[in-house]
Amino acid sequence: MIKEMTYSGSGIERAAHLRRDSALLARLAGETNALLVPMWKGRNLVVTGAEPRAVLLPAATLREAMAAAAETVFLGLQEGAPVFASDLTPLSDGEGGPALGPGTAFVNLREFGPVLPRREAALLAHAKGLLHWHRQALFCGVCGSPTISAQGGHQRGCSRAGCETVIFPRCDPAVIMLVIDENSHRALLGRAPRFPGGMYSTLAGYVETGETLEEAVAREVAEEAGIKCDRVIYVASQPWPFPSSLMMGFFARALSFEITRDPHELEDVRWFSRDEVQAFESQGLFLPRRDSIAHQLISLWLEEG
């Protein structure tokens, strides 16, 4: 069983009941214990060095910056303290973003997430995903009019009278699966053209309209590798704000074993035994990053052997 998943477990109380009162949220942002998660051009602020840490700043001292931000959202309560996140991109066109403390830098969360404390990585991912959605939802998909943030940043509404369409934060469901050959104790791993050289991972794909998660698993495996599978077993899920997915991890049992690779999706796909996967390093191969659910699924399979 996977006990801890990177980008989950922030421990924050989302406090949805507070989102309805914009005046209350403004007062909360001015309280001495209020905290701000700053972002700039999609990057999170961390203390760099041997032991990276997320940076949360006193919101009360940054009221002007929050007011000038592209967007400010209410994330919830952390041990009773109100927590906000602001997209500070308009404050600086410089290469590194606004200076907000010695030893700090705005960084790509994918690079630092695996080495941050789990709760901090989850909080930064929460902020990153929500603020990314705001940048993508500035205009109404029905009439094209500008949209306005509402509900503490958890909704946007069309500004045109007579339309007033309400838009909610987008989260794209994706399945990610380790297909097992139970007879030969092998797992199906592939590599996409975008992968770093030598990396093999589980197969994955987005859920399409009108299908269940189990159907999506079977379809993606058949499309990408020509393998039929059944007994799709849910394992765990992971928020993946790169930019806006929810990864749902599964094991599946192979019913056929001859691979027919889709060259548009995969450069290579093979069956690997446990011994072969454990010897990846000696072959110049490697698994996905430790912060990914793909790595967790493969590790769980190796442990069960």
Helices and strands as residue ranges (DSSP letters): G 16-18, H 22-29, E 35-40, E 43-47, E 53-54, E 57-58, G 59-62, H 63-68, E 71-78, E 81-87, G 89-91, E 104-107, H 109-112, G 113-115, H 118-136, E 147-150, G 151-153, E 155-158, E 166-167, E 172-181, E 186-191, E 203-206, H 213-225, E 229-240, E 245-254, E 268-273, H 274-278, G 280-283, H 293-304
